[in-house]
Amino acid sequence: MHDFIQKAIKVDQIDPQEPTRRTRVLLSLAHIVRLVPRYYVESDGKQLITNVHVDDTDASKRGLKRSFLILDDIGGQFESHTASHQAQALLEQMWNESA
């Protein structure tokens, strides 16, 4: 993980008191302590989260897409689908390297 120390991504932070409220933040990848996979299907531009809560290597074969709930070292929660495609690719790389 040492390659990610100098990198940061822009993501939306979830407000625990009001989950529909979002704040745009810059998150250093060095501060990420956990990635939780979330699988979803897209319909009419909306994401419908599935009940799959573990890493599912065959999800894409069934038409599911993966994003991550990102947890940082001070308790922040972020949604990876709000990041750029390049940032999402970095998170996927982190996920694959940690497996």
Chimera marker file (.cmm) of the C-alpha trace (Angstrom):
<marker_set name="trace">
<marker id="1" x="0.000" y="0.000" z="0.000" r="1" g="1" b="0" radius="0.5"/>
<marker id="2" x="2.985" y="2.346" z="0.219" r="1" g="1" b="0" radius="0.5"/>
<marker id="3" x="2.447" y="3.456" z="-3.404" r="1" g="1" b="0" radius="0.5"/>
<marker id="4" x="-0.746" y="5.279" z="-2.412" r="1" g="1" b="0" radius="0.5"/>
<marker id="5" x="0.680" y="7.523" z="0.312" r="1" g="1" b="0" radius="0.5"/>
<marker id="6" x="0.895" y="10.652" z="-1.844" r="1" g="1" b="0" radius="0.5"/>
<marker id="7" x="-2.411" y="10.154" z="-3.648" r="1" g="1" b="0" radius="0.5"/>
<marker id="8" x="-5.803" y="11.547" z="-2.769" r="1" g="1" b="0" radius="0.5"/>
<marker id="9" x="-9.287" y="11.339" z="-4.263" r="1" g="1" b="0" radius="0.5"/>
<marker id="10" x="-12.375" y="13.528" z="-4.143" r="1" g="1" b="0" radius="0.5"/>
<marker id="11" x="-15.427" y="11.725" z="-2.779" r="1" g="1" b="0" radius="0.5"/>
<marker id="12" x="-18.704" y="12.520" z="-1.048" r="1" g="1" b="0" radius="0.5"/>
<marker id="13" x="-18.776" y="12.046" z="2.713" r="1" g="1" b="0" radius="0.5"/>
<marker id="14" x="-21.876" y="10.546" z="4.299" r="1" g="1" b="0" radius="0.5"/>
<marker id="15" x="-23.348" y="12.512" z="7.200" r="1" g="1" b="0" radius="0.5"/>
<marker id="16" x="-24.236" y="9.885" z="9.858" r="1" g="1" b="0" radius="0.5"/>
<marker id="17" x="-26.962" y="12.151" z="11.272" r="1" g="1" b="0" radius="0.5"/>
<marker id="18" x="-28.584" y="12.735" z="7.877" r="1" g="1" b="0" radius="0.5"/>
<marker id="19" x="-27.563" y="10.115" z="5.248" r="1" g="1" b="0" radius="0.5"/>
<marker id="20" x="-29.059" y="12.097" z="2.342" r="1" g="1" b="0" radius="0.5"/>
<marker id="21" x="-26.716" y="15.003" z="3.112" r="1" g="1" b="0" radius="0.5"/>
<marker id="22" x="-23.349" y="14.877" z="1.354" r="1" g="1" b="0" radius="0.5"/>
<marker id="23" x="-20.126" y="16.870" z="1.667" r="1" g="1" b="0" radius="0.5"/>
<marker id="24" x="-17.420" y="16.814" z="-1.030" r="1" g="1" b="0" radius="0.5"/>
<marker id="25" x="-13.991" y="16.081" z="0.512" r="1" g="1" b="0" radius="0.5"/>
<marker id="26" x="-10.445" y="15.304" z="-0.510" r="1" g="1" b="0" radius="0.5"/>
<marker id="27" x="-9.425" y="11.969" z="1.040" r="1" g="1" b="0" radius="0.5"/>
<marker id="28" x="-5.831" y="10.773" z="1.205" r="1" g="1" b="0" radius="0.5"/>
<marker id="29" x="-5.601" y="7.116" z="0.229" r="1" g="1" b="0" radius="0.5"/>
<marker id="30" x="-3.094" y="6.641" z="3.049" r="1" g="1" b="0" radius="0.5"/>
<marker id="31" x="-5.914" y="7.222" z="5.552" r="1" g="1" b="0" radius="0.5"/>
<marker id="32" x="-8.233" y="4.539" z="4.185" r="1" g="1" b="0" radius="0.5"/>
<marker id="33" x="-8.499" y="1.678" z="6.667" r="1" g="1" b="0" radius="0.5"/>
<marker id="34" x="-11.337" y="-0.357" z="5.157" r="1" g="1" b="0" radius="0.5"/>
<marker id="35" x="-13.160" y="-0.859" z="1.869" r="1" g="1" b="0" radius="0.5"/>
<marker id="36" x="-16.560" y="-2.536" z="2.065" r="1" g="1" b="0" radius="0.5"/>
<marker id="37" x="-17.817" y="-3.819" z="-1.306" r="1" g="1" b="0" radius="0.5"/>
<marker id="38" x="-21.363" y="-2.870" z="-2.281" r="1" g="1" b="0" radius="0.5"/>
<marker id="39" x="-22.980" y="-4.435" z="-5.312" r="1" g="1" b="0" radius="0.5"/>
<marker id="40" x="-25.686" y="-2.708" z="-7.306" r="1" g="1" b="0" radius="0.5"/>
<marker id="41" x="-27.606" y="-2.646" z="-10.557" r="1" g="1" b="0" radius="0.5"/>
<marker id="42" x="-28.360" y="0.542" z="-12.440" r="1" g="1" b="0" radius="0.5"/>
<marker id="43" x="-31.866" y="1.324" z="-13.532" r="1" g="1" b="0" radius="0.5"/>
<marker id="44" x="-32.956" y="4.645" z="-15.032" r="1" g="1" b="0" radius="0.5"/>
<marker id="45" x="-29.768" y="6.304" z="-13.753" r="1" g="1" b="0" radius="0.5"/>
<marker id="46" x="-30.322" y="5.125" z="-10.175" r="1" g="1" b="0" radius="0.5"/>
<marker id="47" x="-28.355" y="2.562" z="-8.235" r="1" g="1" b="0" radius="0.5"/>
<marker id="48" x="-30.280" y="-0.262" z="-6.615" r="1" g="1" b="0" radius="0.5"/>
<marker id="49" x="-28.084" y="-1.788" z="-3.896" r="1" g="1" b="0" radius="0.5"/>
<marker id="50" x="-28.274" y="-5.574" z="-3.624" r="1" g="1" b="0" radius="0.5"/>
<marker id="51" x="-28.138" y="-7.682" z="-0.492" r="1" g="1" b="0" radius="0.5"/>
<marker id="52" x="-24.674" y="-9.023" z="-1.397" r="1" g="1" b="0" radius="0.5"/>
<marker id="53" x="-22.347" y="-7.966" z="1.434" r="1" g="1" b="0" radius="0.5"/>
<marker id="54" x="-19.196" y="-9.966" z="0.742" r="1" g="1" b="0" radius="0.5"/>
<marker id="55" x="-16.711" y="-9.940" z="-2.110" r="1" g="1" b="0" radius="0.5"/>
<marker id="56" x="-18.421" y="-11.637" z="-5.040" r="1" g="1" b="0" radius="0.5"/>
<marker id="57" x="-16.012" y="-12.414" z="-7.872" r="1" g="1" b="0" radius="0.5"/>
<marker id="58" x="-18.859" y="-13.534" z="-10.173" r="1" g="1" b="0" radius="0.5"/>
<marker id="59" x="-21.015" y="-10.434" z="-9.622" r="1" g="1" b="0" radius="0.5"/>
<marker id="60" x="-20.146" y="-8.831" z="-12.955" r="1" g="1" b="0" radius="0.5"/>
<marker id="61" x="-21.233" y="-11.990" z="-14.777" r="1" g="1" b="0" radius="0.5"/>
<marker id="62" x="-24.691" y="-11.507" z="-13.281" r="1" g="1" b="0" radius="0.5"/>
<marker id="63" x="-24.854" y="-7.840" z="-14.300" r="1" g="1" b="0" radius="0.5"/>
<marker id="64" x="-23.934" y="-6.400" z="-10.916" r="1" g="1" b="0" radius="0.5"/>
<marker id="65" x="-21.532" y="-3.501" z="-10.536" r="1" g="1" b="0" radius="0.5"/>
<marker id="66" x="-19.305" y="-2.890" z="-7.511" r="1" g="1" b="0" radius="0.5"/>
<marker id="67" x="-18.616" y="0.236" z="-5.544" r="1" g="1" b="0" radius="0.5"/>
<marker id="68" x="-17.164" y="0.621" z="-2.069" r="1" g="1" b="0" radius="0.5"/>
<marker id="69" x="-18.110" y="2.140" z="1.211" r="1" g="1" b="0" radius="0.5"/>
<marker id="70" x="-14.817" y="3.725" z="2.270" r="1" g="1" b="0" radius="0.5"/>
<marker id="71" x="-13.901" y="4.039" z="5.949" r="1" g="1" b="0" radius="0.5"/>
<marker id="72" x="-11.003" y="6.219" z="7.041" r="1" g="1" b="0" radius="0.5"/>
<marker id="73" x="-8.863" y="6.210" z="10.171" r="1" g="1" b="0" radius="0.5"/>
<marker id="74" x="-10.945" y="8.840" z="12.018" r="1" g="1" b="0" radius="0.5"/>
<marker id="75" x="-14.345" y="7.281" z="11.374" r="1" g="1" b="0" radius="0.5"/>
<marker id="76" x="-15.353" y="9.049" z="8.163" r="1" g="1" b="0" radius="0.5"/>
<marker id="77" x="-17.557" y="7.207" z="5.667" r="1" g="1" b="0" radius="0.5"/>
<marker id="78" x="-17.407" y="7.886" z="1.947" r="1" g="1" b="0" radius="0.5"/>
<marker id="79" x="-18.977" y="6.481" z="-1.218" r="1" g="1" b="0" radius="0.5"/>
<marker id="80" x="-16.607" y="5.416" z="-3.968" r="1" g="1" b="0" radius="0.5"/>
<marker id="81" x="-19.135" y="5.861" z="-6.774" r="1" g="1" b="0" radius="0.5"/>
<marker id="82" x="-18.925" y="9.630" z="-6.196" r="1" g="1" b="0" radius="0.5"/>
<marker id="83" x="-15.232" y="9.640" z="-7.175" r="1" g="1" b="0" radius="0.5"/>
<marker id="84" x="-13.825" y="10.079" z="-10.679" r="1" g="1" b="0" radius="0.5"/>
<marker id="85" x="-13.269" y="7.013" z="-12.860" r="1" g="1" b="0" radius="0.5"/>
<marker id="86" x="-9.521" y="7.307" z="-12.258" r="1" g="1" b="0" radius="0.5"/>
<marker id="87" x="-10.043" y="7.413" z="-8.485" r="1" g="1" b="0" radius="0.5"/>
<marker id="88" x="-12.408" y="4.441" z="-8.659" r="1" g="1" b="0" radius="0.5"/>
<marker id="89" x="-9.708" y="2.535" z="-10.534" r="1" g="1" b="0" radius="0.5"/>
<marker id="90" x="-7.232" y="3.303" z="-7.702" r="1" g="1" b="0" radius="0.5"/>
<marker id="91" x="-9.712" y="1.936" z="-5.165" r="1" g="1" b="0" radius="0.5"/>
<marker id="92" x="-10.223" y="-1.207" z="-7.250" r="1" g="1" b="0" radius="0.5"/>
<marker id="93" x="-6.443" y="-1.609" z="-7.387" r="1" g="1" b="0" radius="0.5"/>
<marker id="94" x="-6.213" y="-1.230" z="-3.595" r="1" g="1" b="0" radius="0.5"/>
<marker id="95" x="-8.999" y="-3.826" z="-3.186" r="1" g="1" b="0" radius="0.5"/>
<marker id="96" x="-7.306" y="-6.307" z="-5.526" r="1" g="1" b="0" radius="0.5"/>
<marker id="97" x="-3.893" y="-5.860" z="-3.895" r="1" g="1" b="0" radius="0.5"/>
<marker id="98" x="-5.327" y="-6.443" z="-0.428" r="1" g="1" b="0" radius="0.5"/>
<marker id="99" x="-6.971" y="-9.743" z="-1.415" r="1" g="1" b="0" radius="0.5"/>
<link id1="1" id2="2" r="1" g="1" b="0" radius="0.2"/>
<link id1="2" id2="3" r="1" g="1" b="0" radius="0.2"/>
<link id1="3" id2="4" r="1" g="1" b="0" radius="0.2"/>
<link id1="4" id2="5" r="1" g="1" b="0" radius="0.2"/>
<link id1="5" id2="6" r="1" g="1" b="0" radius="0.2"/>
<link id1="6" id2="7" r="1" g="1" b="0" radius="0.2"/>
<link id1="7" id2="8" r="1" g="1" b="0" radius="0.2"/>
<link id1="8" id2="9" r="1" g="1" b="0" radius="0.2"/>
<link id1="9" id2="10" r="1" g="1" b="0" radius="0.2"/>
<link id1="10" id2="11" r="1" g="1" b="0" radius="0.2"/>
<link id1="11" id2="12" r="1" g="1" b="0" radius="0.2"/>
<link id1="12" id2="13" r="1" g="1" b="0" radius="0.2"/>
<link id1="13" id2="14" r="1" g="1" b="0" radius="0.2"/>
<link id1="14" id2="15" r="1" g="1" b="0" radius="0.2"/>
<link id1="15" id2="16" r="1" g="1" b="0" radius="0.2"/>
<link id1="16" id2="17" r="1" g="1" b="0" radius="0.2"/>
<link id1="17" id2="18" r="1" g="1" b="0" radius="0.2"/>
<link id1="18" id2="19" r="1" g="1" b="0" radius="0.2"/>
<link id1="19" id2="20" r="1" g="1" b="0" radius="0.2"/>
<link id1="20" id2="21" r="1" g="1" b="0" radius="0.2"/>
<link id1="21" id2="22" r="1" g="1" b="0" radius="0.2"/>
<link id1="22" id2="23" r="1" g="1" b="0" radius="0.2"/>
<link id1="23" id2="24" r="1" g="1" b="0" radius="0.2"/>
<link id1="24" id2="25" r="1" g="1" b="0" radius="0.2"/>
<link id1="25" id2="26" r="1" g="1" b="0" radius="0.2"/>
<link id1="26" id2="27" r="1" g="1" b="0" radius="0.2"/>
<link id1="27" id2="28" r="1" g="1" b="0" radius="0.2"/>
<link id1="28" id2="29" r="1" g="1" b="0" radius="0.2"/>
<link id1="29" id2="30" r="1" g="1" b="0" radius="0.2"/>
<link id1="30" id2="31" r="1" g="1" b="0" radius="0.2"/>
<link id1="31" id2="32" r="1" g="1" b="0" radius="0.2"/>
<link id1="32" id2="33" r="1" g="1" b="0" radius="0.2"/>
<link id1="33" id2="34" r="1" g="1" b="0" radius="0.2"/>
<link id1="34" id2="35" r="1" g="1" b="0" radius="0.2"/>
<link id1="35" id2="36" r="1" g="1" b="0" radius="0.2"/>
<link id1="36" id2="37" r="1" g="1" b="0" radius="0.2"/>
<link id1="37" id2="38" r="1" g="1" b="0" radius="0.2"/>
<link id1="38" id2="39" r="1" g="1" b="0" radius="0.2"/>
<link id1="39" id2="40" r="1" g="1" b="0" radius="0.2"/>
<link id1="40" id2="41" r="1" g="1" b="0" radius="0.2"/>
<link id1="41" id2="42" r="1" g="1" b="0" radius="0.2"/>
<link id1="42" id2="43" r="1" g="1" b="0" radius="0.2"/>
<link id1="43" id2="44" r="1" g="1" b="0" radius="0.2"/>
<link id1="44" id2="45" r="1" g="1" b="0" radius="0.2"/>
<link id1="45" id2="46" r="1" g="1" b="0" radius="0.2"/>
<link id1="46" id2="47" r="1" g="1" b="0" radius="0.2"/>
<link id1="47" id2="48" r="1" g="1" b="0" radius="0.2"/>
<link id1="48" id2="49" r="1" g="1" b="0" radius="0.2"/>
<link id1="49" id2="50" r="1" g="1" b="0" radius="0.2"/>
<link id1="50" id2="51" r="1" g="1" b="0" radius="0.2"/>
<link id1="51" id2="52" r="1" g="1" b="0" radius="0.2"/>
<link id1="52" id2="53" r="1" g="1" b="0" radius="0.2"/>
<link id1="53" id2="54" r="1" g="1" b="0" radius="0.2"/>
<link id1="54" id2="55" r="1" g="1" b="0" radius="0.2"/>
<link id1="55" id2="56" r="1" g="1" b="0" radius="0.2"/>
<link id1="56" id2="57" r="1" g="1" b="0" radius="0.2"/>
<link id1="57" id2="58" r="1" g="1" b="0" radius="0.2"/>
<link id1="58" id2="59" r="1" g="1" b="0" radius="0.2"/>
<link id1="59" id2="60" r="1" g="1" b="0" radius="0.2"/>
<link id1="60" id2="61" r="1" g="1" b="0" radius="0.2"/>
<link id1="61" id2="62" r="1" g="1" b="0" radius="0.2"/>
<link id1="62" id2="63" r="1" g="1" b="0" radius="0.2"/>
<link id1="63" id2="64" r="1" g="1" b="0" radius="0.2"/>
<link id1="64" id2="65" r="1" g="1" b="0" radius="0.2"/>
<link id1="65" id2="66" r="1" g="1" b="0" radius="0.2"/>
<link id1="66" id2="67" r="1" g="1" b="0" radius="0.2"/>
<link id1="67" id2="68" r="1" g="1" b="0" radius="0.2"/>
<link id1="68" id2="69" r="1" g="1" b="0" radius="0.2"/>
<link id1="69" id2="70" r="1" g="1" b="0" radius="0.2"/>
<link id1="70" id2="71" r="1" g="1" b="0" radius="0.2"/>
<link id1="71" id2="72" r="1" g="1" b="0" radius="0.2"/>
<link id1="72" id2="73" r="1" g="1" b="0" radius="0.2"/>
<link id1="73" id2="74" r="1" g="1" b="0" radius="0.2"/>
<link id1="74" id2="75" r="1" g="1" b="0" radius="0.2"/>
<link id1="75" id2="76" r="1" g="1" b="0" radius="0.2"/>
<link id1="76" id2="77" r="1" g="1" b="0" radius="0.2"/>
<link id1="77" id2="78" r="1" g="1" b="0" radius="0.2"/>
<link id1="78" id2="79" r="1" g="1" b="0" radius="0.2"/>
<link id1="79" id2="80" r="1" g="1" b="0" radius="0.2"/>
<link id1="80" id2="81" r="1" g="1" b="0" radius="0.2"/>
<link id1="81" id2="82" r="1" g="1" b="0" radius="0.2"/>
<link id1="82" id2="83" r="1" g="1" b="0" radius="0.2"/>
<link id1="83" id2="84" r="1" g="1" b="0" radius="0.2"/>
<link id1="84" id2="85" r="1" g="1" b="0" radius="0.2"/>
<link id1="85" id2="86" r="1" g="1" b="0" radius="0.2"/>
<link id1="86" id2="87" r="1" g="1" b="0" radius="0.2"/>
<link id1="87" id2="88" r="1" g="1" b="0" radius="0.2"/>
<link id1="88" id2="89" r="1" g="1" b="0" radius="0.2"/>
<link id1="89" id2="90" r="1" g="1" b="0" radius="0.2"/>
<link id1="90" id2="91" r="1" g="1" b="0" radius="0.2"/>
<link id1="91" id2="92" r="1" g="1" b="0" radius="0.2"/>
<link id1="92" id2="93" r="1" g="1" b="0" radius="0.2"/>
<link id1="93" id2="94" r="1" g="1" b="0" radius="0.2"/>
<link id1="94" id2="95" r="1" g="1" b="0" radius="0.2"/>
<link id1="95" id2="96" r="1" g="1" b="0" radius="0.2"/>
<link id1="96" id2="97" r="1" g="1" b="0" radius="0.2"/>
<link id1="97" id2="98" r="1" g="1" b="0" radius="0.2"/>
<link id1="98" id2="99" r="1" g="1" b="0" radius="0.2"/>
</marker_set>
